[in-house]
Amino acid sequence: MRSPLCRPLRGFRGRLFLLVVLPAVLVRPGRALQNVTPQLFGNQAFGTLAAFGDFNSDKQTDLFVLRGDNELNIFLADQKEPYFKPKVKIHLANVVITSVVPGDYDGDSQMDVLLTTHPQKQPHADLSVLIFWGNNQSLDANRKFVLNKTFRDEPLIMDFNGDLIPDIFGATNESDKPEIFIGRNLSWHPALNTLRSMYRPHSHAFIDLNNDFTADLFLTTVDSGQIQFEIWVNQDGNFSTPTFKKKKPEDVTVVGQSVFADFDGDGQTEHLLPACADTKCQKSIIYLSKPGRDKSNQWFPVLQDFTNKGTQWGFVPYVEDSPEFSVPISLHIGDYNMDGYPDALAILKNTSGSNQQAFLLQNVECNNASCEGARRMFKVYWELSDLNQIKDAVLATFFDIYEDGILDILVLSKNNSKGDLAIHALKNNFEADAYFVKVIVLSGLCSNDCPRKITPFGVNQPGPYIKYTTVDANGYLKNGSAGQLSQSAHFALQLPYNVLGLGRSANFLDHLYVGIPRPLGEKSIRKQEWTAIIPNSQLIVIPYPHYLPRSWSAKLYLTPSNIVLLTAIALIGVCVFILAIIGILHWQEKKADDREKRQEAHRFHFDAM
């Protein structure tokens, strides 16, 4: 549902100056969240949300939803209510679908869909991988490719060889060491010469961790029961040896899914780890580390207090063979209030009862000694009425429902009469004078000469890295960064774009950098810089051709926020007021002129006598 105010802009340079005649902060009264589920889904608000992607290349993000054990539905975005309608369906027999990863696996600039499955009633069996080839914005159940090896866990979708075609990484049934299935060529290759086994359920990631704009490989490994995190830095396009190793915190018993974000707004990526100190998660904690920068290998707690009004809450432990829906402990990251510091959504359970809900974790300044090394911390936002009303929540993530740059919330819960999970959509009514930039990096396999005249917007691309620098409202330098689609397994539910909050700075972005993975043997970093980017805009980057960054193109779509509209209304109001005053003064002057003319005519009459 792209805003009708979005329009492409080209060739605009300079600083942005707004005449602000309203108060400095404008916040819409009422609730912070609004339940808009009926408007979005009508009577189709059920199923398991599995992935996001622009399937039909209309620049609107669609939803990939699983129903039952073996049915995939693609909800296409529409301009009319309900705004998401199930239009594409794939039904498989005698299997259970465990994950969905959209992407262009054959390099034809059309979105394909990868599914992982296991046989029914065999939850511990290895996972088969099927790829349904996209054809003119549709899927054909009879046109699919089945990999000839199975995976021991859900694979990581990454760009291993730097050709911007997704590859499939993971440990297979034929080797303890991970292998890579190369896209387009559709061939197997050994991946890494690691001595450790891959941890299950893993939280591998493909993201830049050493600030060189080239995605590195983060692995969750295990040896003799000891969990360890490894970073394999991309050196000249080659992942040769792990350059950084780190053990889990000593007091952690249950390890959740690692996630990555520029937590403190310094332009570099931090590692966030949700965890529990006991098997039942009576005591939960979120740790942060700075890969490659903190030589002491410290873990900094950024959330330890899970108590609300005397009630203790904690993460929900993962039960692998549970008959009900269960996912590893995870955080879903997004900048809810656009202040430039990413917030998170988490599922927490009342440790003394059965209540299970989704909560917003707000990124705030550190206020205690334990988190000083992280500079920031999470604070649980306990009171969000519409979010609190969703009982038995099992998964929550951010999503830009109205394509306006403001991240809304989607929640899955168990309370659905159809047997599937219920889907809840909550609109974010946050309306302060904060700004953002929304960036999506495409594959760059083609630009204006795509085969069959396909517009290459509908391609989820893992690996690009985005960073910006600007000046905040106080005149200080401000940075921010994010990786695109760095994780794909275990319902990571990452968006195919990045929304970067800018805070209350209405200035243009001084610099915005975009980097993409590089192929084996290439030493030069493939990145490009754009200057003077308008805030509250969407930037679509086409890195074509890959080897020539100065030729990369970017399309800018402006999305004015309500603060800009209110400012315009106020400006028009002031103009109308001034015109009214001018009109009144003109009318009074005209009356005085008429009165003077009558007096002049009267004097002339008596003189004539």
Secondary structure, DSSP 8 states (H G I E B T S, - for coil): ---TT-EEE-S--S-------S-S----SS-SEEE-HHHHHTT--BSEEEEEE-TTSSSS-EEEEEETTTEEEEEEE-SSSSSEEEEEEEE-SSEEEEEEEEE-SSSSSS-EEEEEEEETT-TTS-BEEEEEEE-SS-EEEEEEEE-SS-BSS--EEE-TTSSSS-EEEEEETTEEEEEEEETTTTEEEE----SSEE-SS---EEE--SSSSS-EEEEEEEETTEEEEEEE-EETTEE-S--EEEE--TT-SEE---EEE-TTSSSS-EEEEEEESSTT-SSEEEEEE-TTT-TT---EEEE---EETTEEEEE----TT-SS----S--EEE-TT-SSS-EEEEEEEETTSS-EEEEEEEEEE--SGGGTTTSEEEEEE---HHHHT--SEEEEEEE-TTSSS--EEEEEES--TTSS-EEEEEEE---SS-EEEEEEE---S-SS--GGG--TTS------EEEEEEE-TTS-EEEEEEESS---SSS----SSEEEEEET--S-EEEEEEE----TT--S--EEEEEEE-SSEEEEEE--STT-GGG-EEEEEE---HHHHHHHHHHHHHHHHHHHHHHHHHHHHHHHHHHHHHHHHHHHHHHH-
